């Protein structure tokens, strides 16, 4: 038993954190290099590269017949990629989908899914073979064009990278998520890529702006319209990071009685048509698409989605803009050109760097293939020289072979042959003797000699190498260019938008709602303007906190104890069924902070904000709208100090009352208008801090609510009127004991 235990000498003490860090780093690197990021040279991840290589080994070229996908997947996982068969089949399916990949690498026969989002049939039902694009990627792989390595079990070998006579990285794009990094490369038009690279060969210092004259932007297999400004496209390609807004392609069809309907013929890339229509129908049912009456799917092989306006007077552009803003008829396709470079180091490249990396790979492949071909020619010429000697001395050679037990040394000695020449003569079959004609041998010798001269010159000359690569790119452009069905650009480029922005009121049907938020922050909306209902149900242990009437088109302003303002749209709030949803799921509000107040946004209004230590200021509501879930910091607080008051700044005077029950009134002009900060001292305290504050008109008097809810007004306020930052005096008789104005 002791023999099975690990010897103590092999046990090392390592801190758990360090051991976990080492193992997680190894996992992260494996994910980055072998699963998520493509190689900049062939644009493939290992699973895709192994798929194509395995299919080539099965001789599934475009001219051959199909083989079952299960056979291909079996070879891949058995020889090269020891992972799950379903993940390998999923990768195979995507390479065959003409709506997922711009230039398919696999020709599929059978059900390979559709743009609706339906899955492919099982691998036992589908059949595959390589396309001409894949063949271009593999071209020259048997001619020492790339390095090979042993497979996981050491029984086979696989290429580290493909020769890649096709710019697959940018032509087909790639997506992947690793540990701490990701990649997202949209597909492009190969003819435009070829034009840009030919120009880059001729002018190596060409800038991004010049290259973008050739490469207009992404070219998606599902078409659509790119509505990104040129400046944004230039910036994205210059940095390797950015994005492209893509919209559906649509047209207007006239209907009887002067009506019309909109027909969508192309949808954005990677949007599933079935889910898109389902989402739009849901928006119609929830009355969030006020301009759209109905949506129908009349698609056959081509996409045809029919949109019917609610009323004929609606402008088609306005209707489509509403759909663009609220649905996936417009999406943003990100660009993150994060790839593995020549040394397998992940980094973000710009457009020019990616093109130059591909060209450098093509040059290396050209030189290696030329050297391989040159070595074969040199070998063949040596053999041909031996054949010529054999032709001139055929009878003597036959006599030596017949009479000698070891003819090879005798042949070498008699005719001064090399070992290779002697071996070639001895390996000849008798039937080959009839082909041993001097003229044919000399023609082949002359031809190979000329080819050797050309290859030698090519290997020694950078200029000739780039000229050959340029010619290859031009030939590739013709083969997959705009005059072919596959190469024709599908995505239109338009820097002009239909409408920059539609007011929210035009996007949403305006109707009265009541917003209810509980003490624990569960928020919901009830239809109509309802009075406060004491019988409204809350979760156990919860109760009412905020109750306000609004319109469905309003925006809500939430002010929290951390001094941040958050913005919510009324139409996005959950309905009145149930208890609503936690507001913390809609905004990034820590559990350590609570909501101070909720109100509807009025861009014409100002607000008085104050903290628990008596500091505050006035802020315009136009300055507090938050564009993100994280909110907008307005009142700076720290330590134990919290934001305490947010009230409309209406009137000419400010009243503040402290926890020490001292009341102070001072003119509004003494409180500054700021956009962010700690503010100024509103009232001084020896002990405690601020309890409440409000703004009012001095001539109308100060109003508060007593414990029974009755309103009281005090008009003689001279005893409490002073200047900002004073201590104040005890409030009038009848002022609430909780020191709140109510």
Helices and strands as residue ranges (DSSP letters): G 2-4, G 8-10, H 16-31, I 32-36, H 46-57, E 67-68, H 69-75, I 76-80, H 85-96, E 106-109, E 127-130, H 132-138, E 148-150, E 157-159, H 168-172, E 174-177, E 182-185, H 190-202, H 208-214, E 225-226, H 230-239, E 241-247, E 249-255, E 259-266, H 273-285, E 292-297, E 305-309, H 316-326, E 330-336, E 338-340, E 346-348, H 351-392, H 394-403, H 407-415, H 419-427, G 430-435, H 438-460, H 462-479, E 492-493, H 504-507, E 512-518, E 522-527, E 544-551, E 555-560, E 564-569, G 570-572, E 581-582, G 583-585, E 595-600, E 606-611, E 615-620, G 621-623, E 632-633, E 643-648, E 653-658, E 662-667, G 668-670, E 680-681, E 690-696, G 698-700, E 702-705, E 711-714, E 729-730
